[in-house]
Amino acid sequence: MQYLVAVIMIGLLVFVHEFGHFIVAKAVGVEVRVFSIGFGRRLVGFRWRGTEYRLSQLPFGGYVRMAGADPFGYDDEEEPEDPERAFSRRPVWQRLAILAAGPGVNLLLPFFVFTGLLLLGEPQPDVEIGSVDSGTPAAEAGVLPGDRVVAVDGEAVGTWGALADRVAALGEGDHRLTVERDGRTLELPVRLDAEDVAAIAEDVHAFGLTTVRPSSVVGVDDPASPAGRAGLRSGDRVVAVDGQPVDDWLDLDRLLAAAGETAELRVEGEDGERTVTLRRDPAWTPWSADPSPAERWGFVPASLIVAEVAATVGDDSGAFSGCRPAAVKPPPSPAIQAGIEPGDRFLTIDGKPVETWNDVLAGVRASMVGEGEEATARPVELVMVRRGARVRFEVTPRVIKDTDAYGRYYYRPLLGVGGMGSLVSGPQVRVYYPLGEAVSRAAEESLLTAGFVLEQLGKLATGEAAVQDSLGGPVEMVRQAGAAAAQGAFALARLLGALSISLGIVNLLPVPVLDGGQILFAALEGVRGRPVSVVFRERAQQVGVLLLVLLMLSVLVFDINRAVQSMGR
């Protein structure tokens, strides 16, 4: 299905792009001979009003063939009956309009797509809290997973976006959160100092709240716990408790809190699906000072369990970083040097309790001293649980040059461990916007997306972003389309809008084989009063084709590499 979705999406983007060229060419009187979706051999088509509309063999692209558009004379088709209908005979401004119309329509499409989404009702995350990071203002205020934050300083918030915006606007001093918990409404005091405000202004997640929550994949750190004695293992996924379905960790916590002296669990693991019975043990004590209901049975979120320990760590940078000489090996990871093993559970980092994977990341990140290439890391003290026993490690993370989710370089300290389990989305609410607000928000989102694409291109040009982590081709598009389709029509439409903007901007780059290169030649003709020489254009086209082929091959390699890495995880 994801392949079909990707092909339809690519076909739609190509159709919109080529339709822009087509409709403007028709409007100014240029003879359009072929309108094709895809390249190569014609599969099906029909002729209407002098234009052949066809679907061709290779769906990743398309073209509009206009009379007199080939400056090199390779098109041996007959000249139009009216020479003035040839593309090359039209005034410069008309040719510029035809050339710019394709990318222009791609840039406009997201505005209409986003407007439609907002009018139809946009699914947005609800204000139910999925997890709370320890040591943050929200944790100190007493917010708990499962709470619904319905107001900030008396101002109602109905969606996660509204909550995040309100939190980001808070200043120093005392504030209050209104939360709903177990049918009660509570007022929780929050105090922010200058350091808190600065951190929240940089990243609103510094407040400590997130709507995503751990999945129902469990970690079992003590074989003597009720869960351990029942035969459960780290990595098992609980799908039901006493016949009630479990979708995430909050469900598991709630159902285990309501259980009696025993609880019957349906579990999926390496051995398939099985049913186990847990029995409470008053003599067994959890490690946490304030254990949740699930922890009283011996469960912790699987994200607190070490799933793997890397043998080595090294910079994840450079287009050819995977091609280093065999003799040049990256150094061993700090985790493997310290003796950390798969199955160990994080308990504290530098004395601070670890309750989420974000706590692990924050604890390691706090070890970094300095910035950029000169940054180092100080030692951190880890307290972990291994097969029911407390173990201590002093580990000095290694600072590496890495890439973020957008392929941008940054430096970070690294232990060399990977967590188990995953995070899942929380409940959503549908928000409907009136036409005026929908148009305004759609325009804002389109401009923000275009600004991000331009910024990313700038960072690629200056070497601040990794090419292999920033560019994607058909394989990556299929992967993203499949992931978006799994989330629903709205996620798919949003991806379509983002890809359309990217396609429009990239096509405006001054590369000879792209629309931007042709626009540049036409603009030079308008300034000079005569066309650029055919020889120069031909040489430029050859160079442009070569660069484009090299880029496409590189992107294909990047796509395959990402696909292989994702299969290995």
C-alpha positions as CSV (number, residue, x, y, z in Angstrom):
1,M,0.0,0.0,0.0
2,Q,2.8,2.5,0.9
3,Y,4.2,2.1,-2.6
4,L,0.9,2.9,-4.2
5,V,0.5,5.9,-1.9
6,A,3.9,7.1,-2.8
7,V,3.4,6.7,-6.5
8,I,0.0,8.6,-6.3
9,M,1.7,11.4,-4.3
10,I,4.6,11.7,-6.7
11,G,2.2,11.6,-9.6
12,L,0.0,14.4,-8.1
13,L,3.0,16.6,-7.4
14,V,4.3,16.1,-11.0
15,F,0.8,16.7,-12.4
16,V,0.5,20.0,-10.5
17,H,3.9,21.1,-11.6
18,E,3.5,20.4,-15.2
19,F,-0.1,21.7,-15.2
20,G,1.4,25.1,-14.1
21,H,3.6,25.2,-17.2
22,F,0.8,23.8,-19.4
23,I,-2.0,26.2,-18.4
24,V,0.2,29.4,-18.7
25,A,1.6,28.2,-22.1
26,K,-2.0,27.7,-23.4
27,A,-3.0,31.0,-22.0
28,V,-0.4,33.0,-23.9
29,G,-0.9,31.0,-27.1
30,V,2.0,28.6,-27.2
31,E,1.4,25.3,-29.0
32,V,1.6,22.5,-26.5
33,R,2.3,19.2,-28.2
34,V,2.6,16.7,-25.3
35,F,1.5,16.7,-21.6
36,S,3.1,13.7,-20.0
37,I,3.1,12.3,-16.5
38,G,6.3,10.2,-16.4
39,F,9.2,9.7,-18.8
40,G,10.1,7.1,-21.3
41,R,7.8,5.0,-23.4
42,R,4.1,6.0,-23.7
43,L,1.8,3.6,-21.9
44,V,-1.7,5.2,-22.5
45,G,-2.9,8.5,-23.8
46,F,-5.3,10.5,-26.0
47,R,-5.2,13.6,-28.2
48,W,-7.5,16.6,-27.6
49,R,-7.3,20.0,-29.2
50,G,-3.8,19.6,-30.6
51,T,-2.2,18.2,-27.4
52,E,-1.4,14.6,-26.6
53,Y,-2.1,13.7,-23.0
54,R,-0.1,10.6,-22.0
55,L,1.0,8.4,-19.1
56,S,4.5,7.2,-19.6
57,Q,6.6,4.3,-18.3
58,L,8.7,6.0,-15.5
59,P,6.4,7.8,-13.0
60,F,9.0,9.8,-11.2
61,G,8.7,13.0,-13.3
62,G,6.9,14.5,-16.3
63,Y,7.2,17.1,-19.0
64,V,5.3,19.5,-21.2
65,R,6.6,19.6,-24.8
66,M,6.0,22.9,-26.4
67,A,6.7,23.8,-30.1
68,G,9.9,25.7,-30.5
69,A,11.0,25.1,-26.9
70,D,14.2,23.2,-27.8
71,P,17.0,25.7,-28.4
72,F,19.3,23.0,-29.9
73,G,17.1,21.9,-32.7
74,Y,17.0,18.2,-31.6
75,D,13.2,18.2,-31.8
76,D,12.6,17.3,-35.4
77,E,8.8,17.6,-35.2
78,E,7.2,19.9,-37.7
79,E,7.1,23.6,-36.9
80,P,3.7,25.0,-35.9
81,E,1.5,26.3,-38.7
82,D,1.7,29.7,-37.0
83,P,5.4,30.4,-36.1
84,E,4.3,32.9,-33.5
85,R,2.9,30.0,-31.5
86,A,6.4,28.6,-30.9
87,F,7.8,29.1,-27.4
88,S,11.0,30.6,-28.6
89,R,9.0,33.3,-30.5
90,R,7.1,34.5,-27.5
91,P,8.2,37.7,-25.6
92,V,10.6,37.1,-22.7
93,W,8.0,37.9,-20.1
94,Q,5.7,35.2,-21.4
95,R,8.5,32.7,-21.4
96,L,9.4,33.6,-17.9
97,A,5.8,33.2,-16.8
98,I,5.6,29.8,-18.4
99,L,8.8,28.6,-16.8
100,A,8.0,30.0,-13.4
101,A,4.4,28.6,-13.4
102,G,5.4,25.0,-12.6
103,P,7.4,25.8,-9.4
104,G,4.9,28.6,-8.6
105,V,2.0,26.2,-8.5
106,N,4.0,23.8,-6.3
107,L,4.5,26.6,-3.9
108,L,0.9,27.6,-3.9
109,L,-0.5,24.1,-3.6
110,P,0.3,23.7,0.1
111,F,-1.6,26.9,1.0
112,F,-4.8,25.4,-0.4
113,V,-4.1,21.9,1.1
114,F,-3.4,23.4,4.5
115,T,-6.5,25.7,4.3
116,G,-8.7,22.6,3.5
117,L,-7.2,20.7,6.4
118,L,-7.9,23.4,8.9
119,L,-11.5,23.9,7.6
120,L,-12.2,20.2,7.7
121,G,-10.9,19.9,11.3
122,E,-7.3,19.4,12.1
123,P,-6.4,16.5,14.5
124,Q,-4.2,17.9,17.2
125,P,-2.7,16.3,20.4
126,D,-4.9,16.6,23.4
127,V,-3.7,18.1,26.7
128,E,-3.4,14.7,28.4
129,I,0.2,14.4,29.8
130,G,2.1,11.4,28.6
131,S,5.2,11.7,30.7
132,V,6.9,14.2,33.0
133,D,10.7,14.7,33.1
134,S,12.2,14.7,36.6
135,G,13.8,17.8,37.9
136,T,11.7,20.1,35.7
137,P,9.3,22.9,36.7
138,A,6.3,20.6,35.8
139,A,7.7,17.7,37.9
140,E,8.3,20.0,40.9
141,A,4.7,21.4,40.6
142,G,3.5,17.8,41.0
143,V,2.1,17.1,37.5
144,L,1.7,13.4,36.9
145,P,1.4,11.3,33.7
146,G,-2.3,11.0,32.9
147,D,-3.2,14.5,34.1
148,R,-5.0,16.8,31.7
149,V,-3.8,20.4,31.9
150,V,-6.9,22.4,31.1
151,A,-5.7,26.0,32.0
152,V,-2.5,28.0,32.6
153,D,-2.9,31.0,35.0
154,G,-6.6,30.7,34.5
155,E,-6.5,30.8,30.7
156,A,-8.1,27.7,29.2
157,V,-6.1,25.5,26.8
158,G,-7.8,22.9,24.7
159,T,-5.0,21.5,22.7
160,W,-1.3,20.6,23.2
161,G,-0.3,23.4,20.8
162,A,-2.2,25.9,22.8
163,L,-0.7,24.6,26.1
164,A,2.8,24.8,24.6
165,D,2.3,28.3,23.3
166,R,1.0,29.4,26.8
167,V,3.9,27.8,28.6
168,A,6.4,29.4,26.2
169,A,5.0,32.8,27.0
170,L,5.4,32.5,30.8
171,G,7.8,34.8,32.6
172,E,9.6,34.7,35.9
173,G,7.6,34.3,39.1
174,D,4.7,32.3,40.3
175,H,2.1,30.6,38.0
176,R,-0.5,27.9,38.3
177,L,-1.6,25.0,36.3
178,T,-5.2,23.7,36.4
179,V,-5.3,20.0,36.0
180,E,-7.9,17.3,35.9
181,R,-7.0,14.1,37.8
182,D,-9.2,11.2,38.6
183,G,-12.4,13.3,38.2
184,R,-11.0,16.1,40.4
185,T,-9.8,19.6,39.4
186,L,-6.5,20.6,41.1
187,E,-4.6,23.9,41.1
188,L,-0.8,23.2,41.0
189,P,1.6,26.1,41.8
190,V,4.6,26.6,39.4
191,R,7.5,28.9,40.1
192,L,9.9,29.8,37.3
193,D,13.3,31.5,37.7
194,A,15.3,33.2,35.0
195,E,17.1,30.0,34.1
196,D,13.9,28.2,33.6
197,V,12.4,30.9,31.4
198,A,15.6,31.0,29.2
199,A,15.5,27.2,28.8
200,I,11.8,27.1,28.0
201,A,12.2,30.0,25.5
202,E,14.8,27.8,23.7
203,D,12.8,24.6,23.9
204,V,9.3,24.4,25.5
205,H,10.0,20.8,26.4
206,A,12.3,22.1,29.1
207,F,9.1,22.8,31.1
208,G,9.0,19.0,31.5
209,L,5.8,17.9,29.8
210,T,5.2,15.8,26.7
211,T,2.0,14.3,25.2
212,V,3.7,11.2,23.9
213,R,4.0,8.3,26.4
214,P,5.9,5.0,26.7
215,S,4.4,2.0,24.9
216,S,3.3,-1.0,26.8
217,V,6.6,-2.7,26.2
218,V,7.9,-3.4,29.8
219,G,11.2,-3.6,31.5
220,V,11.8,-6.1,34.3
221,D,14.8,-5.3,36.3
222,D,14.4,-7.7,39.3
223,P,13.8,-11.4,38.9
224,A,12.5,-11.5,42.5
225,S,9.6,-9.0,41.6
226,P,6.1,-10.3,41.0
227,A,6.7,-9.7,37.2
228,G,10.0,-11.5,37.3
229,R,8.7,-14.5,39.2
230,A,5.8,-14.7,36.7
231,G,8.4,-15.2,33.9
232,L,8.1,-11.8,32.2
233,R,11.2,-10.3,30.6
234,S,12.3,-6.9,29.4
235,G,11.0,-6.4,25.9
236,D,7.7,-8.2,26.5
237,R,4.6,-6.2,25.4
238,V,1.5,-6.3,27.6
239,V,-1.6,-6.2,25.4
240,A,-4.3,-6.8,28.1
241,V,-4.8,-6.8,31.9
242,D,-7.7,-8.8,33.2
243,G,-9.2,-8.8,29.8
244,Q,-9.0,-5.1,29.3
245,P,-6.9,-3.9,26.3
246,V,-3.7,-2.0,26.9
247,D,-2.6,0.6,24.3
248,D,0.2,2.3,26.2
249,W,2.0,2.7,29.6
250,L,-0.8,4.9,31.0
251,D,-3.3,2.2,30.3
252,L,-1.1,-0.4,32.0
253,D,-0.6,1.8,35.0
254,R,-4.3,2.5,35.4
255,L,-5.4,-1.2,35.0
256,L,-2.7,-2.5,37.4
257,A,-3.7,0.1,39.9
258,A,-7.3,-1.3,39.8
259,A,-6.1,-5.0,40.0
260,G,-6.6,-7.0,43.2
261,E,-4.1,-9.5,44.7
262,T,-3.6,-11.1,41.3
263,A,-3.7,-9.8,37.7
264,E,-4.0,-11.8,34.5
265,L,-1.9,-10.4,31.7
266,R,-1.8,-11.3,28.0
267,V,1.7,-10.7,26.8
268,E,3.5,-10.7,23.4
269,G,7.2,-11.6,23.4
270,E,9.9,-13.5,21.6
271,D,8.0,-16.7,22.2
272,G,4.7,-15.4,20.8
273,E,1.6,-14.6,22.8
274,R,1.0,-16.0,26.2
275,T,-1.0,-15.5,29.4
276,V,0.6,-15.0,32.8
277,T,-0.7,-14.4,36.3
278,L,0.9,-11.9,38.6
279,R,0.6,-12.1,42.4
280,R,1.3,-9.3,44.7
281,D,4.2,-9.7,47.1
282,P,4.1,-7.2,50.1
283,A,7.6,-8.3,51.0
284,W,9.1,-7.1,47.7
285,T,10.0,-3.4,47.5
286,P,10.4,-1.4,44.2
287,W,13.5,0.7,43.7
288,S,11.7,4.0,43.2
289,A,10.9,6.1,46.3
290,D,7.4,6.9,44.9
291,P,6.6,3.9,42.7
292,S,3.8,3.9,40.2
293,P,1.2,1.1,40.2
294,A,3.1,-0.7,37.5
295,E,6.3,-0.4,39.4
296,R,4.7,-2.1,42.5
297,W,4.3,-5.2,40.3
298,G,7.9,-5.0,39.1
299,F,7.5,-3.2,35.8
300,V,9.3,-0.1,34.5
301,P,9.0,1.5,31.1
302,A,11.2,-0.4,28.7
303,S,13.0,2.9,27.7
304,L,14.8,2.8,31.0
305,I,16.4,-0.6,30.1
306,V,19.6,-0.8,28.0
307,A,18.8,-2.6,24.8
308,E,22.2,-2.5,23.3
309,V,25.7,-1.3,24.1
310,A,27.7,0.0,21.1
311,A,31.2,-1.4,20.8
312,T,32.6,1.8,19.4
313,V,31.5,5.4,18.9
314,G,32.6,7.9,16.3
315,D,31.5,11.0,14.4
316,D,28.4,10.5,12.4
317,S,29.5,13.1,9.8
318,G,30.7,13.4,6.2
319,A,29.3,12.0,3.0
320,F,31.9,9.3,3.0
321,S,32.2,8.6,6.7
322,G,31.4,5.0,6.1
323,C,34.4,4.6,3.8
324,R,37.2,5.2,6.3
325,P,40.3,3.0,5.9
326,A,40.0,-0.3,7.8
327,A,43.0,0.6,9.9
328,V,41.3,3.7,11.2
329,K,38.9,2.4,13.8
330,P,36.6,4.5,16.0
331,P,37.4,4.4,19.7
332,P,35.5,2.0,22.1
333,S,32.3,3.4,23.6
334,P,32.4,4.8,27.1
335,A,29.6,2.4,28.1
336,I,31.4,-0.7,27.0
337,Q,34.6,0.5,28.7
338,A,32.7,1.0,32.0
339,G,31.1,-2.4,31.8
340,I,27.4,-1.5,31.2
341,E,25.5,-4.5,29.8
342,P,22.2,-5.0,27.9
343,G,19.4,-5.4,30.4
344,D,20.8,-2.9,32.9
345,R,18.2,-0.4,34.1
346,F,18.9,3.4,34.7
347,L,18.1,4.4,38.2
348,T,19.9,7.8,38.7
349,I,22.4,10.0,36.9
350,D,24.5,12.2,39.1
351,G,22.0,11.6,41.9
352,K,19.0,12.6,39.9
353,P,16.2,10.0,39.4
354,V,15.7,8.7,35.9
355,E,12.0,8.2,35.1
356,T,12.0,8.7,31.3
357,W,14.5,8.3,28.5
358,N,14.6,12.1,28.3
359,D,16.1,12.1,31.8
360,V,18.9,9.9,30.4
361,L,19.5,12.2,27.5
362,A,19.4,15.3,29.8
363,G,21.8,13.7,32.3
364,V,24.3,12.8,29.7
365,R,23.9,16.2,28.0
366,A,24.6,18.0,31.2
367,S,28.1,16.5,31.3
368,M,29.2,18.5,28.3
369,V,31.8,21.2,29.0
370,G,32.3,23.9,26.4
371,E,31.0,24.1,22.8
372,G,31.8,23.0,19.3
373,E,35.0,21.1,18.4
374,E,36.6,22.1,21.7
375,A,33.9,20.6,23.8
376,T,34.7,17.9,26.4
377,A,32.7,15.9,28.9
378,R,33.1,15.5,32.6
379,P,32.5,12.1,34.4
380,V,29.0,11.2,35.4
381,E,27.9,8.8,38.1
382,L,25.4,6.2,37.0
383,V,23.4,4.1,39.4
384,M,21.8,1.2,37.6
385,V,20.0,-2.0,38.5
386,R,21.3,-5.3,37.2
387,R,19.3,-8.5,37.9
388,G,17.8,-7.0,41.1
389,A,21.1,-5.5,42.4
390,R,22.2,-1.9,42.5
391,V,25.5,-1.2,40.6
392,R,27.4,2.0,40.2
393,F,29.5,3.3,37.3
394,E,31.6,6.4,36.8
395,V,31.6,7.1,33.0
396,T,33.1,9.9,31.0
397,P,30.9,10.4,27.9
398,R,32.6,11.0,24.6
399,V,31.8,14.2,22.7
400,I,31.0,13.4,19.0
401,K,29.9,15.4,16.0
402,D,26.4,14.2,15.1
403,T,23.4,15.2,13.1
404,D,19.9,16.0,14.3
405,A,16.6,14.9,12.8
406,Y,17.1,17.5,10.1
407,G,20.6,16.4,9.2
408,R,22.2,19.5,10.9
409,Y,25.5,19.1,12.6
410,Y,25.9,19.5,16.3
411,Y,28.2,18.2,19.1
412,R,26.9,16.1,21.9
413,P,28.2,13.8,24.6
414,L,27.5,10.1,24.1
415,L,27.6,7.0,26.3
416,G,27.0,4.5,23.5
417,V,23.8,2.8,24.7
418,G,20.4,2.4,23.2
419,G,17.1,2.2,25.0
420,M,14.5,-0.5,24.6
421,G,10.8,0.2,23.8
422,S,9.3,3.1,22.0
423,L,7.0,6.1,22.5
424,V,3.4,6.3,21.2
425,S,1.1,9.2,20.5
426,G,-1.6,10.3,23.0
427,P,-5.3,11.1,22.3
428,Q,-6.2,13.7,19.8
429,V,-8.9,16.3,19.4
430,R,-10.2,17.7,16.2
431,V,-10.0,21.5,15.9
432,Y,-12.1,23.4,13.3
433,Y,-11.1,26.9,12.1
434,P,-13.2,29.6,10.4
435,L,-12.3,30.5,6.9
436,G,-10.3,33.7,7.8
437,E,-8.3,32.0,10.5
438,A,-7.7,28.9,8.3
439,V,-6.4,31.1,5.5
440,S,-4.1,33.0,7.8
441,R,-2.7,29.9,9.5
442,A,-2.3,28.1,6.2
443,A,-0.3,31.0,4.8
444,E,1.8,31.1,7.9
445,E,2.5,27.4,7.8
446,S,3.4,27.5,4.1
447,L,5.8,30.4,4.7
448,L,7.4,28.6,7.7
449,T,7.9,25.5,5.6
450,A,9.4,27.4,2.7
451,G,11.7,29.3,5.1
452,F,12.8,26.0,6.6
453,V,13.6,24.5,3.2
454,L,15.6,27.6,2.2
455,E,17.5,27.6,5.5
456,Q,18.3,23.9,5.1
457,L,19.6,24.5,1.6
458,G,21.8,27.3,3.0
459,K,23.2,25.0,5.7
460,L,23.9,22.3,3.0
461,A,25.8,24.9,1.0
462,T,27.8,26.1,4.0
463,G,28.5,22.5,5.3
464,E,26.4,23.0,8.4
465,A,24.2,20.0,7.5
466,A,25.0,16.5,6.3
467,V,24.1,15.8,2.7
468,Q,23.4,12.1,3.4
469,D,21.0,13.0,6.2
470,S,19.2,15.9,4.5
471,L,18.3,14.6,1.0
472,G,16.0,11.9,0.0
473,G,14.8,10.3,-3.2
474,P,12.1,7.9,-4.3
475,V,13.0,5.2,-1.7
476,E,12.9,7.7,1.1
477,M,9.6,9.2,-0.3
478,V,8.0,5.7,-0.2
479,R,9.1,5.3,3.4
480,Q,7.8,8.6,4.5
481,A,4.6,8.2,2.5
482,G,4.0,4.8,4.2
483,A,4.6,6.3,7.7
484,A,2.3,9.2,6.9
485,A,-0.4,7.0,5.5
486,A,-0.4,4.9,8.7
487,Q,-1.1,8.1,10.7
488,G,-4.0,9.1,8.5
489,A,-5.1,11.4,5.7
490,F,-4.2,14.6,7.5
491,A,-0.5,13.5,8.0
492,L,-0.4,12.4,4.4
493,A,-1.8,15.7,3.2
494,R,0.7,17.6,5.3
495,L,3.6,15.6,3.9
496,L,2.2,16.3,0.4
497,G,2.3,20.0,1.2
498,A,5.9,20.0,2.5
499,L,7.1,18.0,-0.5
500,S,5.4,20.3,-2.9
501,I,7.1,23.3,-1.4
502,S,10.5,21.5,-1.5
503,L,9.9,20.6,-5.2
504,G,9.0,24.2,-6.0
505,I,12.0,25.7,-4.3
506,V,14.5,23.1,-5.7
507,N,13.2,23.7,-9.3
508,L,13.9,27.4,-8.9
509,L,17.6,26.8,-8.3
510,P,19.7,28.2,-11.2
511,V,20.7,24.8,-12.5
512,P,20.5,24.6,-16.3
513,V,18.4,21.5,-16.5
514,L,15.9,22.8,-14.0
515,D,13.3,25.5,-14.4
516,G,15.5,27.9,-12.5
517,G,18.3,27.5,-15.0
518,Q,15.9,28.2,-17.9
519,I,14.5,31.2,-16.1
520,L,18.1,32.5,-15.7
521,F,18.8,32.2,-19.4
522,A,15.5,34.0,-20.3
523,A,16.2,36.7,-17.8
524,L,19.7,37.2,-19.2
525,E,18.2,37.5,-22.7
526,G,15.8,40.2,-21.4
527,V,18.7,42.1,-19.9
528,R,21.1,41.7,-22.9
529,G,18.5,42.0,-25.6
530,R,19.6,38.8,-27.3
531,P,19.6,35.1,-26.4
532,V,22.5,33.4,-24.7
533,S,24.5,31.5,-27.4
534,V,23.3,28.0,-28.2
535,V,26.9,26.6,-27.6
536,F,27.0,28.1,-24.1
537,R,23.5,26.7,-23.3
538,E,24.4,23.3,-24.6
539,R,27.6,23.1,-22.5
540,A,25.7,24.3,-19.5
541,Q,23.0,21.8,-20.0
542,Q,25.5,19.0,-20.3
543,V,27.1,20.0,-17.0
544,G,23.7,20.4,-15.4
545,V,22.6,16.9,-16.5
546,L,25.9,15.4,-15.2
547,L,25.5,17.1,-11.8
548,L,21.8,16.0,-11.6
549,V,22.6,12.4,-12.5
550,L,25.4,12.3,-9.8
551,L,23.0,13.8,-7.3
552,M,20.3,11.3,-8.1
553,L,22.8,8.4,-7.8
554,S,24.0,9.8,-4.5
555,V,20.5,10.2,-3.2
556,L,19.7,6.7,-4.2
557,V,22.7,5.4,-2.2
558,F,21.6,7.5,0.8
559,D,18.1,6.1,0.5
560,I,19.3,2.5,0.4
561,N,21.7,3.1,3.3
562,R,18.8,4.5,5.4
563,A,16.6,1.6,4.5
564,V,19.3,-0.9,5.5
565,Q,19.9,0.9,8.8
566,S,16.2,1.0,9.6
567,M,15.9,-2.8,8.9
568,G,18.8,-3.4,11.3
569,R,17.2,-1.6,14.2
